[in-house]
């Protein structure tokens, strides 16, 4: 038996708010101009939101308006000073991308397992479901439940990594701190309902262990795009590449490569009747085909066909997975794979 932990942050966590702002700006640009090239970074905190990075597009967009709309959606105040520092993408990068090459170098990972119908680890699915429920609760009772927070599961696993039970379900949630006698039991009830649906026993529930969580969001912490790449992917159950998914157009293999690796992992999981499958893709900027594809599983390394290299060029990925119609803002909310 072994103990293993994974984590999610709520939609109103400062880092996730920055992810959503990056995604929302990109979404608006791609909606108007599918050929948009972008790498949008956001930093927020202490009354200011700094939007920087690169965008090359024909789209007409209002950064301040988009930022304020996202802030309102996640339950933040909107009277922040918004600094627009966006420039244009380097023409040096365009030399390769415009010839259908990869928009960056690096390695991306995709993962799938047979724990759930989502082909994701059970503890990850439980946390994603809980975070979505919490956000609905926050919208229904905004005077009690505030946007910021995170949750963590420490699970007891057997030798084949099946979740047997949850030893500790930890929740830190921002709230008004005047209704804890009512709000804490609601949180506990949500946890028990979700875990009961998956037939998982919860041994201990730990809520706001410091005793108080009133000041949060950009007042309590700073936020930064891409700082939650583990939450965005597989919550520590699999390897994670170095690239951020949010605010990047799909020629950037940080996002398209990660989505394709996940797609391959799901297909191989079914085809070879695997318990789990992990795929690594690696690219060189300006070159279309991956430098390497590596596929591992509970049955060992799997053979890779030459045709898979052609399938994994950025342009083929975009068409195959319809990534131009991806809702970049929505995907940033609770993790890209759910």
C-alpha positions in Angstrom: 0.0 0.0 0.0 1.2 3.5 -0.7 0.1 7.1 -0.2 0.0 9.5 -3.2 -1.3 13.1 -3.5 -2.7 15.2 -6.3 -4.1 18.7 -6.4 -6.4 21.1 -8.2 -6.8 24.9 -7.9 -10.2 26.5 -8.2 -11.2 28.7 -11.2 -10.8 31.8 -9.0 -7.2 31.0 -7.9 -5.0 33.9 -9.1 -2.9 31.7 -11.4 -6.0 30.2 -13.0 -7.5 33.7 -13.5 -4.4 34.7 -15.4 -4.7 31.5 -17.5 -8.3 32.3 -18.3 -7.4 35.9 -19.3 -4.7 34.6 -21.7 -7.2 32.1 -23.1 -10.0 34.7 -23.4 -7.8 37.1 -25.4 -6.6 34.3 -27.7 -10.2 33.1 -28.1 -11.4 36.5 -29.3 -8.4 36.8 -31.7 -8.8 33.3 -33.2 -12.6 33.8 -33.5 -12.0 36.8 -35.9 -8.7 35.6 -37.5 -8.0 31.8 -37.5 -4.4 32.6 -38.6 -3.7 34.4 -35.3 -0.2 33.8 -33.9 0.0 34.4 -30.1 1.8 33.8 -26.9 -0.1 35.8 -24.3 1.2 36.1 -20.7 -0.7 37.7 -17.8 0.5 38.7 -14.3 -1.9 40.0 -11.7 -1.7 41.2 -8.2 -2.1 44.1 -5.7 -4.4 46.2 -7.8 -2.7 45.7 -11.2 -3.0 43.3 -14.1 -0.1 43.2 -16.6 -0.8 41.7 -20.0 2.2 41.0 -22.1 3.5 38.6 -24.8 3.1 38.6 -28.5 0.1 38.6 -30.9 0.1 38.8 -34.7 -3.5 39.0 -35.9 -6.0 40.9 -38.1 -8.5 40.7 -35.2 -9.7 43.9 -33.4 -9.8 43.3 -29.7 -10.0 45.3 -26.5 -7.7 43.9 -23.9 -9.2 45.9 -21.0 -12.7 44.9 -21.9 -11.8 41.2 -22.1 -9.9 41.3 -18.8 -12.7 42.9 -16.9 -15.2 40.4 -18.3 -13.1 37.5 -17.1 -12.7 39.1 -13.7 -16.4 39.5 -13.4 -17.1 35.9 -14.5 -14.7 34.4 -11.8 -16.1 36.7 -9.1 -13.3 39.3 -8.8 -13.7 43.0 -8.6 -13.0 44.7 -11.9 -11.4 48.0 -10.9 -7.8 46.9 -11.5 -5.3 49.0 -13.4 -4.8 47.0 -16.6 -1.5 47.4 -18.4 -1.5 46.4 -22.1 2.1 45.5 -23.0 1.4 43.1 -26.0 3.7 43.2 -28.9 4.0 41.3 -32.2 5.4 37.9 -32.7 9.1 37.8 -33.8 9.4 37.5 -37.6 12.2 35.0 -36.9 9.7 32.5 -35.5 7.3 33.2 -38.4 10.0 32.0 -40.9 9.4 28.4 -39.7 5.8 28.5 -38.6 4.6 30.0 -41.9 6.0 26.9 -43.6 3.9 24.7 -41.4 6.8 24.1 -39.0 6.4 23.8 -35.2 6.0 27.1 -33.4 8.5 26.1 -30.6 10.8 23.4 -29.5 10.3 21.2 -26.5 8.7 18.0 -25.3 5.0 17.3 -24.6 3.4 14.5 -22.7 0.0 12.8 -23.0 -1.5 10.3 -20.6 -4.5 8.0 -20.4 -5.5 5.2 -18.0 -8.5 2.9 -17.6 -9.5 4.2 -14.1 -12.5 6.2 -15.5 -14.6 6.7 -18.6 -12.7 10.0 -19.0 -9.5 7.9 -19.3 -8.0 9.9 -16.4 -7.0 8.9 -12.9 -9.9 8.6 -10.5 -8.6 11.1 -7.9 -8.1 13.7 -10.7 -11.7 13.2 -11.9 -13.0 13.6 -8.4 -11.1 16.8 -7.9 -12.2 18.3 -11.2 -15.8 17.5 -10.4 -15.4 19.0 -6.9 -13.9 22.2 -8.3 -16.7 22.6 -10.8 -19.3 22.1 -8.1 -17.6 24.6 -5.9 -17.7 27.2 -8.7 -21.4 26.6 -9.1 -21.8 27.1 -5.3 -19.7 30.3 -5.5 -22.0 31.7 -8.2 -25.2 30.7 -6.2 -23.9 32.1 -2.9 -21.3 34.8 -3.7 -21.7 36.5 -0.3 -20.5 33.3 1.5 -18.3 31.4 -0.9 -15.5 33.4 -2.5 -13.6 32.5 -5.7 -10.1 31.5 -4.6 -9.1 28.1 -3.3 -7.6 24.7 -3.9 -8.2 21.1 -3.1 -5.9 18.1 -2.6 -6.4 14.4 -2.3 -4.0 12.0 -0.5 -5.1 8.6 -1.6 -4.2 5.1 -0.5 -3.2 3.0 -3.5 -2.4 -0.7 -4.0 0.7 -2.0 -5.8 -1.0 -1.6 -9.2 -2.0 2.0 -8.4 -5.7 1.5 -7.9 -7.2 4.1 -5.6 -8.6 2.1 -2.5 -9.7 5.0 -0.4 -9.0 8.7 0.3 -6.9 9.1 3.5 -7.2 12.9 3.5 -9.4 15.2 1.4 -8.0 18.7 1.9 -9.8 21.9 0.9 -8.8 25.5 1.4 -11.6 27.8 0.3 -11.9 31.5 0.5 -15.1 32.6 2.2 -16.7 35.4 4.2 -15.6 33.8 7.5 -18.9 34.7 9.2 -20.9 31.6 8.2 -18.4 28.8 8.7 -20.9 26.8 10.8 -23.0 26.5 7.6 -20.4 26.6 4.8 -17.9 24.0 6.1 -20.7 21.3 6.4 -21.7 22.1 2.8 -18.2 21.5 1.6 -18.0 18.2 3.5 -21.4 17.2 2.0 -20.2 17.9 -1.5 -17.1 15.8 -1.0 -19.1 12.9 0.4 -21.6 12.9 -2.4 -19.0 12.9 -5.1 -16.8 10.2 -3.5 -19.9 8.1 -2.8 -20.8 8.2 -6.5 -17.4 6.7 -7.2 -17.6 4.2 -4.3 -14.6 5.7 -2.6 -14.4 6.1 1.2 -13.0 9.3 2.7 -11.2 8.8 6.0 -10.5 12.4 6.9 -11.7 15.8 5.6 -9.4 18.8 6.4 -10.8 22.3 5.7 -8.9 25.6 5.9 -6.2 24.2 8.2 -4.8 27.7 9.0 -8.2 28.5 10.5 -9.1 31.4 8.2 -9.2 32.2 4.5 -10.8 35.6 4.0 -8.3 37.5 2.0 -7.5 35.8 -1.3 -7.3 36.4 -5.0 -5.1 39.2 -6.3 -5.2 40.8 -2.9 -3.8 37.8 -1.1 -1.5 36.5 -3.8 0.0 37.2 -7.2 -1.1 35.2 -10.3 0.8 34.2 -13.4 -0.1 32.5 -16.6 1.3 29.0 -16.8 2.2 28.5 -13.2 -0.3 25.6 -12.9 0.9 23.4 -15.7 0.6 20.2 -13.5 -3.0 21.1 -12.7 -3.6 21.8 -16.4 -2.4 18.3 -17.3 -2.5 15.2 -15.1 -2.1 16.5 -11.5 1.2 14.7 -11.0 0.0 11.3 -12.2 2.1 11.6 -15.4 5.1 13.5 -16.7 4.5 17.1 -17.8 6.3 19.0 -20.5 7.9 22.4 -19.8 5.4 24.4 -21.8 2.3 26.3 -20.8 -0.9 25.6 -22.7 -2.7 28.9 -22.1 -2.7 31.9 -24.4 -0.8 30.1 -27.2 -2.2 29.5 -30.6 -2.3 25.9 -31.8 0.8 26.2 -34.0 2.6 26.3 -30.7 3.3 22.6 -30.0 3.2 23.3 -26.3 -0.6 23.0 -26.6 -1.2 21.1 -29.9 1.5 18.6 -29.2 0.1 18.0 -25.7 -3.4 17.5 -27.1 -2.1 15.1 -29.7 -0.1 13.1 -27.2 -3.2 12.7 -25.1 -5.2 11.6 -28.2 -2.6 9.0 -29.0 -2.5 7.7 -25.4 -6.3 7.3 -25.4 -6.3 5.4 -28.8 -3.4 3.1 -27.7 -5.1 2.5 -24.4 -8.1 1.0 -26.2 -6.3 -0.7 -29.0 -3.8 -2.6 -26.8 -6.1 -3.0 -23.8 -3.8 -1.2 -21.5 -4.1 -0.1 -17.9 -2.2 3.1 -18.6 -0.3 4.7 -21.5 2.0 7.7 -21.6 3.2 9.4 -24.8 6.1 11.9 -25.3 6.4 14.0 -28.4 9.4 16.3 -29.0 9.8 19.1 -31.6 12.3 21.5 -33.1 11.1 25.0 -33.9 10.4 25.5 -37.6 10.4 21.7 -38.4 7.0 20.1 -38.9 7.6 16.4 -37.9 8.4 15.5 -34.3 12.1 14.8 -33.6 10.9 11.7 -31.6 7.9 9.9 -30.4 8.1 7.7 -27.3 5.2 5.5 -26.0 5.3 3.7 -22.6 2.7 1.6 -20.9 2.0 -1.0 -18.3 2.9 -3.5 -21.0 6.2 -1.8 -21.8 7.3 0.4 -24.7 5.1 0.2 -27.8 6.0 0.2 -31.5 5.7 3.5 -33.4 4.8 3.5 -37.1 6.4 5.9 -39.5 2.9 7.3 -40.4 2.5 8.5 -36.8 5.3 11.0 -37.4 3.3 12.5 -40.4 0.2 12.5 -38.2 1.9 14.6 -35.6 2.9 17.6 -37.6 1.2 20.8 -36.2 -1.0 21.4 -39.2 -2.3 17.8 -39.2 -2.9 17.9 -35.5 -4.9 21.1 -35.8 -7.1 19.6 -38.6 -7.4 16.2 -37.0 -8.4 17.4 -33.5 -10.2 20.6 -34.7 -8.1 22.7 -32.4 -9.1 26.0 -34.1 -12.5 25.5 -32.4 -11.1 24.8 -29.0 -12.5 27.1 -26.3 -9.2 28.3 -24.9 -10.8 30.2 -22.0 -13.0 27.3 -20.9 -10.2 24.7 -21.1 -8.1 26.9 -18.8 -10.7 26.8 -16.0 -10.3 23.4 -14.4 -7.5 21.7 -16.4 -7.2 21.1 -20.1 -8.0 17.3 -19.9 -11.3 16.5 -18.2 
